[in-house]
Amino acid sequence: MLKVKDLDQRNDVRNVAIIAHVDHGKTTLVDQMLRQSGIFRQNEQVQERVMDSNDLERERGITILSKNTSVHYQGTKINIVDTPGHADFGGEVERIMMMVDGVLLLVDAFEGCMPQTRFVLKKALNLHKKAIVVVNKVDRPGARPLEVVDEVLDLFIELGADDDQLEFPVVYASAKDGYSSLSPDAREGDMRPLLDSILENIEPPQGDLNGPLQIRFSSLDYDDYVGRIGIGRVERGTVHHGQQVALCKTDGTVENVKVSRLYQFEGLRRIEVPEASLGDLIAVSGITDLNIGETACDPEHIEPLPFVKIDEPTISMNFMVNNSPFAGKEGKFVTSRNIRDRLFKEVETNVSMRVEETETTDCFKVSGRGELHLSILIETMRRQGYEFQVSRPKVILKEENGKKLEPMELLIVEVPEQYVGPVMEKIGSRKGELENMGTRDGGSTHLEFKIPARGLIGYRSEFMTDTNGNGIMNQVFAGYEPYKGEIQTRERGSIVVHEAGETTGYGLFNTQERGRLFVGPGVPVYEGMIVGECAKNEDIVCNVCKKKQMTNTRAAGSDDALRLVPPTTMSLEQCMEFIKDDELLEVTPTSLRLRKTILAKDLRMKKQFGKR
């Protein structure tokens, strides 16, 4: 029998997570490691960013869900977890850290340390994970690999890294071209220096190999055939196919369950295995009501493991049953039951999201980590055939010691010098405070602000306009601070439809001088629908369905061709940012429509008058 102090070590396994700021090359690096390890056949057609498996990830070029894979190198199995880089999906990053023994911190050789670099590294250091710094894109024009290493060291010191963590190894790489090196000047080679560094510096799994079983579940997947699949790590002992285990629930109860099937990750596939031991990353099917954070134990030794606390949501929206005149025409799932079931299914696998029922059965309050986090859910539901409507995003306020607190964001902006003035003015009006400023090679200016989260709602599209699309902005959650006072939101009103019908060129021509239009001719509309942004700060009602009166009389100039300004096509995020408190966004598989909450003009006026 082993003593408690004697730990077994699995030298044939390494568990590592890849963490980085969004777009620094995590998924591309994993691609290269898979290609060079012989996972794919020589003649196999492999798409780029093979780990980004869903359509939204491919379209947006971001990782939303963490992915498990593995490569074999020198007799060692290296389990790799590709994590999201965007702060809105930080809930994924936090829990994945519990499954690994070390991290690859990927940093762009040109951009250096960015907001999410700080965010993900802080999580890793707090959990005492050893980091290997990979300076990626060393072949990029303007790359400054040695300066970036100094920046990373400063960040480690700032975040309170211990002496062991400060002694981090550095590997220089170009994930795109498939080489790594211990020298910043190398421009050819393969991934072996990086793989060698993983074997040398990442600790092998340690624990009691022959002790009673413990599995910590950190992620969930779903399969239409086998149901819920728990993904986790064997923390102690060995688990067998068909074994009876005790599931320690997050609410403190214990349930006896059976491991129907056991899988391990080989390349991009899940392979069924008869058993798995200490340090293995596994997938388990057969446990119907498994939740993230729960522990499977030996029934005779019930010892649940502690689970990492996940940051709370900061933004909420109401999801409602669509009640517009066009309701049910385009969607497949339209009832409150459909929407309820889908939202509660989402929170089973999306741990940083919350869903609450409200006083009415037709409305659900959904809270997430940011606008992007919620917009991904909306877009996913659209594509699955759901039809619903959402309210304006609102920040979640807290109260402590009688003081009202609100979530703050650290906003990092990089803009060409000529746009600094308008950006600072706009952010200042939204209660942003400048904390740091510097210049970068190439004439760009680096600005850091602390700003309330609600000050950023609706700002991204303005920022792109103010910088002619040349600015980069990133944000990361920076805790709660006392409420900063009122913020002036959208200054302009909406152009609202007068009556139901179909838009005409004549009606739009007479309306376009009033502001910016969102629709072209021949679009079905209903009373109370929003078709544009007014040039003034008040809502106006227009008849965009008006037809030209045909007469027998001809006059010079009356038959001139109508010149319509092309309408502005709004993305989902822009629509979410645009709507005010008294407006809604109607979401269907084929359309995004802006509308007033109260459609009838006379009822809106009554409500407004009543307020006064």
C-alpha positions in Angstrom: 0.0 0.0 0.0 1.4 3.4 -0.9 1.8 6.1 1.7 0.1 9.3 1.1 3.3 11.2 0.6 4.6 8.8 -2.0 3.3 9.9 -5.4 3.3 7.8 -8.6 4.4 9.5 -11.8 3.2 8.8 -15.3 6.1 9.7 -17.6 4.3 8.5 -20.7 1.7 11.4 -20.5 1.8 15.2 -20.6 -1.3 17.4 -20.4 -1.0 20.9 -21.7 -3.4 23.8 -22.6 -2.7 26.4 -25.2 -3.7 29.9 -24.0 -3.3 33.2 -25.8 -5.0 36.4 -26.8 -7.6 36.1 -29.6 -6.0 35.7 -33.1 -2.4 35.0 -31.9 -2.3 31.6 -33.6 -3.3 28.9 -31.1 -5.5 26.9 -33.4 -2.9 27.1 -36.3 -0.2 25.9 -33.9 -2.2 22.9 -32.9 -2.8 22.2 -36.7 0.9 22.0 -37.3 1.6 19.8 -34.3 -1.1 17.4 -35.6 0.2 17.4 -39.2 3.8 16.8 -38.1 3.0 14.0 -35.7 1.6 11.9 -38.5 -2.1 12.0 -37.5 -3.2 12.6 -41.1 -2.5 10.3 -44.1 -0.1 11.8 -46.6 -2.9 12.1 -49.2 -5.6 13.2 -46.8 -7.3 16.5 -47.5 -7.1 18.6 -44.3 -8.7 22.0 -44.1 -7.1 24.9 -42.3 -7.8 25.4 -38.6 -9.0 21.9 -38.3 -9.8 22.3 -34.6 -12.4 25.0 -35.2 -15.2 22.6 -35.9 -18.3 24.7 -35.9 -19.4 27.1 -38.7 -19.4 30.2 -36.4 -15.8 29.5 -35.4 -14.7 29.3 -39.0 -16.6 32.4 -40.1 -15.4 34.6 -37.3 -11.9 33.1 -37.0 -12.2 32.7 -33.3 -12.3 29.6 -31.0 -15.5 29.5 -29.0 -15.4 26.1 -27.4 -12.3 24.4 -26.0 -11.2 21.3 -28.0 -9.2 18.2 -26.9 -6.7 16.4 -29.1 -3.4 14.5 -28.7 -0.1 13.8 -30.4 2.4 11.0 -29.8 6.1 12.1 -29.6 9.0 10.0 -28.4 6.9 7.4 -26.7 4.9 10.1 -24.8 1.3 11.0 -25.4 0.8 14.8 -25.3 -2.8 15.8 -24.6 -3.4 19.3 -25.9 -6.4 21.5 -25.1 -7.1 24.4 -27.5 -8.8 27.2 -25.5 -10.7 30.3 -26.6 -8.8 33.5 -26.5 -11.7 35.9 -26.2 -12.5 37.1 -22.6 -16.2 36.5 -23.2 -15.5 32.8 -23.2 -13.2 32.9 -20.1 -15.5 30.4 -18.4 -14.1 27.8 -20.8 -10.5 28.8 -20.1 -10.8 28.7 -16.3 -12.2 25.2 -16.0 -9.9 23.7 -18.7 -6.9 24.7 -16.6 -7.9 22.2 -14.0 -7.3 19.4 -16.5 -3.7 20.2 -17.4 -0.3 20.4 -15.7 1.1 23.2 -17.7 0.3 25.8 -20.4 1.8 27.1 -23.7 1.4 30.9 -23.5 1.3 32.0 -27.1 2.3 35.7 -27.8 2.4 37.5 -31.2 5.9 38.6 -32.0 4.5 41.9 -33.3 1.6 42.8 -31.0 3.2 41.5 -27.8 1.1 41.2 -24.6 -2.6 42.1 -25.2 -5.6 42.2 -22.8 -6.5 38.5 -23.0 -2.8 37.5 -22.7 -3.0 39.1 -19.2 -6.4 37.5 -18.5 -5.5 33.9 -19.4 -2.0 34.1 -17.8 -3.5 35.4 -14.5 -5.8 32.3 -14.5 -2.9 30.0 -15.1 -0.6 31.5 -12.5 -3.3 31.5 -9.9 -3.7 27.8 -10.4 0.1 27.4 -10.1 0.6 26.0 -13.7 4.0 26.0 -15.3 4.1 28.1 -18.5 6.2 27.7 -21.7 6.2 31.0 -23.6 5.9 30.6 -27.4 6.6 33.7 -29.3 4.6 33.1 -32.6 4.7 34.9 -36.0 8.5 35.6 -35.7 8.5 35.9 -39.5 6.0 38.7 -39.5 7.2 42.1 -40.8 8.0 44.4 -37.8 8.3 41.4 -35.5 10.2 42.2 -32.2 10.6 38.8 -30.5 13.2 39.8 -27.9 11.2 42.9 -26.8 8.1 40.8 -26.5 9.9 38.3 -24.2 10.8 41.3 -21.9 7.1 42.4 -22.0 6.1 38.9 -21.0 8.6 38.8 -18.1 7.2 42.2 -16.9 3.7 40.8 -17.1 4.7 37.7 -15.1 6.2 39.9 -12.4 3.2 42.2 -12.4 0.8 39.2 -11.9 2.8 37.9 -8.9 4.4 34.9 -10.5 6.6 32.8 -8.1 10.3 32.1 -8.7 9.7 28.8 -10.4 7.1 30.3 -12.8 9.4 33.2 -13.6 12.0 30.8 -15.0 10.0 30.1 -18.0 11.5 28.6 -21.2 11.0 30.5 -24.5 10.4 28.9 -27.9 10.2 31.0 -31.1 7.8 29.8 -33.8 5.9 30.4 -37.0 2.7 28.3 -36.7 1.8 29.3 -40.2 5.0 28.0 -41.7 5.3 25.0 -39.3 8.7 25.6 -37.6 9.9 26.3 -34.0 13.3 27.1 -32.6 15.1 28.2 -29.5 16.6 31.1 -31.6 14.5 34.1 -32.7 16.5 34.2 -36.0 15.5 30.7 -37.3 13.3 30.7 -40.4 13.0 27.0 -41.1 12.7 23.7 -39.3 9.8 21.8 -37.6 7.9 21.6 -34.4 10.4 19.3 -32.6 12.0 22.0 -30.5 8.5 22.9 -29.1 7.6 19.3 -28.4 11.0 18.7 -26.7 10.4 21.7 -24.6 7.0 20.3 -23.5 8.5 17.0 -22.5 11.3 18.7 -20.6 9.4 21.5 -18.8 5.8 20.3 -18.3 5.4 18.1 -15.2 4.1 14.6 -15.8 0.8 13.7 -14.0 1.5 12.8 -10.3 -0.8 11.1 -7.8 -1.8 7.7 -6.4 -2.1 5.3 -9.3 -3.4 2.4 -7.2 -5.7 4.5 -4.9 -9.5 4.7 -5.0 -10.8 6.3 -8.2 -11.3 10.1 -8.6 -12.4 11.8 -11.8 -13.0 15.6 -12.1 -15.3 16.6 -14.9 -14.4 20.0 -16.4 -16.4 20.0 -19.7 -19.5 18.6 -21.3 -20.3 17.4 -24.8 -23.5 16.1 -26.3 -24.1 13.3 -28.8 -27.6 12.5 -30.3 -26.9 8.8 -29.9 -25.3 8.4 -26.5 -26.6 11.6 -24.8 -24.4 13.7 -22.5 -20.7 13.1 -22.5 -18.5 14.2 -19.5 -14.9 15.2 -20.3 -12.5 15.2 -17.4 -9.3 14.0 -16.0 -8.5 10.9 -13.9 -7.0 12.5 -10.7 -6.5 9.2 -8.9 -6.7 5.4 -9.5 -8.0 3.7 -12.6 -11.4 3.7 -14.2 -12.8 0.7 -16.2 -15.5 0.4 -18.9 -18.8 -0.5 -17.2 -17.6 0.4 -13.7 -20.0 1.5 -11.0 -19.0 4.9 -9.5 -20.4 7.4 -7.1 -21.1 10.8 -8.6 -20.6 13.7 -6.1 -23.0 16.4 -7.3 -22.4 20.2 -6.9 -25.3 20.4 -4.5 -23.6 18.0 -2.1 -25.7 14.9 -2.9 -24.2 11.6 -4.1 -25.7 9.4 -6.8 -24.6 5.9 -7.9 -24.0 5.7 -11.7 -22.4 3.5 -14.3 -19.7 4.4 -16.8 -21.3 2.9 -19.9 -18.5 3.8 -22.3 -15.0 5.2 -21.9 -13.1 7.2 -24.5 -9.7 8.8 -24.9 -8.6 11.4 -27.4 -6.4 10.2 -30.3 -5.7 13.0 -32.8 -9.1 14.5 -33.7 -11.0 11.3 -32.8 -12.5 9.9 -29.6 -11.4 6.2 -29.3 -13.3 3.8 -27.0 -10.9 2.2 -24.5 -11.3 -0.5 -21.8 -9.7 1.6 -19.0 -7.9 4.8 -18.2 -5.5 5.7 -15.4 -4.1 8.6 -13.4 -3.5 11.7 -15.5 -5.5 10.5 -18.6 -7.9 12.9 -20.2 -11.1 11.0 -20.8 -14.7 11.2 -22.1 -17.4 9.2 -20.3 -20.9 8.4 -21.5 -23.8 6.9 -19.6 -24.2 9.5 -16.8 -27.5 11.2 -17.8 -27.6 14.2 -15.4 -23.8 14.9 -15.1 -22.9 18.6 -14.6 -19.6 20.4 -14.9 -17.5 20.6 -11.7 -18.7 17.2 -10.4 -16.5 14.4 -9.2 -16.8 10.6 -9.9 -15.4 8.5 -7.0 -15.0 5.0 -5.8 -18.3 4.2 -4.0 -16.4 3.2 -0.9 -14.2 6.3 -0.8 -16.4 9.3 -1.4 -14.1 12.3 -1.7 -15.3 15.2 -4.0 -12.7 17.5 -5.4 -12.9 21.3 -5.1 -13.8 23.1 -8.3 -12.6 26.4 -9.6 -14.9 29.4 -9.0 -15.9 30.8 -12.4 -16.3 34.6 -12.9 -19.8 35.8 -12.8 -21.7 37.1 -15.8 -21.7 40.9 -16.4 -24.4 41.5 -19.0 -28.0 40.3 -19.3 -30.7 40.3 -22.0 -34.3 39.2 -22.1 -35.1 36.4 -24.6 -38.9 36.5 -25.5 -41.4 34.7 -27.7 -41.8 36.6 -30.9 -45.1 38.5 -30.9 -44.7 40.6 -34.0 -47.2 40.5 -37.0 -44.6 38.3 -38.8 -44.3 35.8 -35.9 -44.1 32.1 -36.9 -43.6 32.8 -40.6 -39.8 32.0 -40.8 -38.9 30.0 -37.7 -39.2 26.3 -37.0 -39.1 26.6 -33.1 -41.3 29.5 -32.0 -43.0 28.6 -28.7 -41.9 29.5 -25.2 -41.4 25.8 -24.4 -39.0 25.5 -27.4 -37.0 28.6 -26.3 -37.0 27.5 -22.6 -35.7 24.0 -23.4 -33.0 25.3 -25.7 -31.8 28.0 -23.2 -31.6 25.5 -20.3 -29.8 23.0 -22.5 -27.2 25.8 -23.2 -26.4 26.4 -19.6 -25.6 22.7 -19.0 -22.5 23.0 -21.1 -21.9 26.8 -21.0 -20.9 27.3 -17.3 -20.4 31.1 -17.4 -24.0 31.7 -18.7 -27.1 32.0 -16.5 -30.8 31.6 -17.5 -33.6 32.7 -15.1 -37.3 32.5 -15.6 -39.3 35.7 -15.2 -42.8 36.5 -14.0 -44.2 35.7 -17.5 -43.7 32.4 -19.2 -42.9 34.1 -22.5 -39.7 35.8 -21.2 -36.3 34.5 -20.0 -33.4 36.5 -18.5 -30.1 35.3 -20.0 -26.8 36.6 -18.5 -23.4 36.2 -20.0 -19.8 37.5 -19.9 -20.2 40.1 -22.7 -22.0 41.1 -25.8 -20.1 38.6 -27.9 -20.9 35.7 -25.6 -24.6 36.4 -25.9 -24.5 37.2 -29.7 -22.9 33.8 -30.3 -25.8 32.1 -28.5 -28.3 34.2 -30.5 -26.6 33.4 -33.8 -26.4 29.6 -33.0 -30.1 29.5 -32.1 -31.0 31.3 -35.3 -29.1 28.7 -37.4 -30.9 25.9 -35.5 -34.3 27.3 -36.7 -35.4 29.2 -33.6 -37.4 32.4 -33.8 -37.6 34.9 -30.8 -36.9 38.5 -29.9 -34.4 40.0 -27.5 -34.1 43.2 -25.5 -31.3 45.7 -25.2 -28.2 44.3 -23.3 -27.9 45.6 -19.8 -25.1 45.4 -17.3 -25.6 43.5 -14.1 -25.2 45.9 -11.1 -24.3 44.8 -7.5 -24.8 46.4 -4.2 -22.2 46.2 -1.3 -22.4 48.1 2.0 -25.2 50.3 0.6 -23.1 51.3 -2.5 -24.1 50.6 -6.1 -21.3 48.8 -8.0 -21.0 48.2 -11.7 -18.7 46.0 -13.9 -15.6 47.7 -15.3 -13.5 46.8 -18.4 -9.9 47.4 -19.2 -10.1 48.7 -22.7 -6.9 48.6 -24.9 -7.0 50.6 -28.1 -4.5 50.8 -30.9 -5.2 53.5 -33.5 -3.2 55.5 -36.1 -2.1 58.9 -34.6 -4.6 61.0 -36.6 -7.6 59.3 -34.9 -6.5 59.6 -31.3 -8.6 62.8 -30.7 -12.0 61.5 -31.7 -11.4 58.2 -29.9 -10.4 59.8 -26.6 -13.3 62.2 -26.8 -15.9 59.4 -27.3 -14.5 57.2 -24.6 -14.3 60.2 -22.2 -18.0 60.9 -22.8 -18.7 57.2 -21.9 -17.0 57.7 -18.5 -13.7 56.1 -19.7 -10.5 57.1 -17.8 -7.1 57.1 -19.6 -4.6 54.9 -17.6 -1.7 54.5 -20.0 -0.6 55.9 -23.4 2.4 55.2 -25.6 3.5 55.1 -29.3 4.3 52.0 -31.3 6.6 51.6 -34.3 4.7 52.4 -37.5 3.0 55.5 -36.1 0.2 53.9 -34.1 -0.8 55.0 -30.6 -1.5 52.5 -27.8 -4.2 53.7 -25.3 -5.4 51.9 -22.1 -8.7 53.0 -20.5 -10.7 51.8 -17.6 -14.4 52.2 -18.6 -17.8 50.9 -17.3 -19.0 47.9 -19.2 -22.2 49.7 -20.1 -20.1 52.5 -21.7 -18.9 49.9 -24.3 -22.4 48.8 -25.4 -22.9 50.3 -28.8 -19.4 51.8 -29.1 -17.7 49.2 -31.3 -19.5 50.4 -34.5 -18.8 54.0 -33.7 -15.2 53.2 -33.1 -14.8 51.6 -36.5 -16.4 54.7 -38.1 -14.2 57.1 -36.2 -11.0 55.3 -37.2 -12.1 54.4 -40.8 -11.7 50.7 -39.9 -8.0 51.2 -38.9 -8.4 50.8 -35.1 -8.1 47.7 -32.9 -9.9 47.5 -29.6 -9.9 44.8 -27.0 -11.4 44.6 -23.6 -11.1 42.4 -20.5 -13.2 42.3 -17.3 -11.5 44.4 -14.6 -13.8 43.9 -11.5 -16.5 45.9 -9.9 -16.3 49.6 -8.9 -18.7 52.3 -7.6 -21.3 53.4 -10.2 -20.0 56.1 -12.4 -23.2 58.0 -13.1 -25.4 58.3 -16.2 -23.9 57.8 -19.6 -25.4 59.4 -22.7 -26.3 56.6 -25.1 -27.4 56.8 -28.7 -28.2 60.4 -29.5 -30.3 59.8 -32.6 -33.9 58.6 -32.8 -35.4 55.8 -35.0 -37.3 55.9 -38.2 -40.5 53.9 -37.5 -42.9 52.4 -40.0 -46.4 54.0 -40.2 -48.4 51.1 -41.6 -47.9 47.5 -42.7 -47.1 46.8 -46.4 -44.1 46.5 -48.7 -41.5 49.3 -49.0 -41.5 51.2 -52.2 -38.7 53.2 -54.0 -41.0 56.3 -53.8 -41.7 56.0 -50.1 -38.0 55.4 -49.3 -36.9 58.3 -51.5 -39.1 60.7 -49.5 -37.8 59.2 -46.2 -34.0 59.0 -46.9 -33.4 62.7 -46.3 -34.7 62.2 -42.8 -31.7 59.9 -41.8 -30.0 56.6 -42.6 -32.1 53.7 -43.9 -31.6 50.0 -43.1 -33.9 48.5 -45.8 -34.3 48.8 -49.6 -37.4 48.6 -51.7 -39.6 45.5 -51.8 -39.2 44.6 -48.2 -42.3 43.5 -46.2 -42.7 45.7 -43.1 -45.3 46.2 -40.3 -46.4 49.1 -38.1 -43.9 49.9 -35.4 -41.0 48.3 -37.2 -37.7 50.3 -37.3 -36.3 50.9 -40.8 -33.6 53.5 -40.2 -31.9 55.9 -37.9 -33.3 59.5 -37.7 -30.9 62.4 -38.2 -32.5 64.1 -35.1 -32.6 62.9 -31.5 -36.3 61.9 -31.7 -38.2 59.1 -33.3 -40.2 59.9 -36.4 -43.0 57.9 -38.1 -42.7 57.6 -41.9 -44.8 55.9 -44.6 -42.1 53.9 -46.5 -44.8 52.0 -48.3 -46.2 55.1 -50.0 -46.9 54.7 -53.7 -46.7 57.4 -56.4 -50.1 58.5 -57.6 -50.5 57.8 -61.3 -52.3 60.5 -63.3 -52.8 61.4 -67.0 -51.1 64.7 -66.5 -47.4 64.9 -67.4 -45.0 67.5 -66.1 -41.3 68.2 -66.7 -39.2 66.5 -64.0 -42.0 64.4 -62.5 -40.7 61.2 -64.1 -37.1 61.6 -63.3 -35.5 58.4 -61.9 -35.5 58.2 -58.1 -31.9 57.9 -56.8 -31.9 55.9 -53.6 -29.0 55.8 -51.2 -27.9 52.1 -50.6 -29.3 51.0 -47.3 -27.0 50.2 -44.3 -26.9 46.4 -43.7 -26.7 45.8 -39.9 -24.9 42.8 -38.4 -26.4 41.0 -35.4 -24.0 42.8 -33.0 -24.8 46.2 -34.6 -28.5 45.5 -34.1 -27.9 44.6 -30.5 -25.9 47.8 -30.0 -28.5 49.9 -31.8 -31.7 49.2 -29.9 -32.8 51.4 -27.0 -34.7 50.4 -23.9 -38.1 50.7 -25.6 -37.0 48.7 -28.7 -36.6 45.0 -29.4 -34.6 42.9 -31.9 -36.7 40.3 -33.7 -34.5 37.3 -34.6 -35.5 34.6 -37.1 -33.5 32.1 -39.2 -33.6 34.4 -42.2 -34.1 37.9 -40.9 -33.1 40.5 -38.2 -35.8 43.1 -37.7 -35.7 46.1 -35.3 -39.0 47.1 -33.8 -40.6 49.2 -31.1 -41.8 47.2 -28.0 -45.2 48.9 -28.4 -46.0 48.7 -32.1 -49.0 51.1 -32.3 -48.2 54.8 -32.5 -51.2 55.9 -30.4 -50.3 53.5 -27.6 -46.7 54.6 -27.6 -47.8 58.2 -27.3 -50.2 57.4 -24.5 -47.4 55.7 -22.6 -45.0 58.6 -23.2 -47.7 61.1 -22.2 -48.6 59.1 -19.1 -44.9 59.2 -18.0 -44.9 63.0 -18.2 
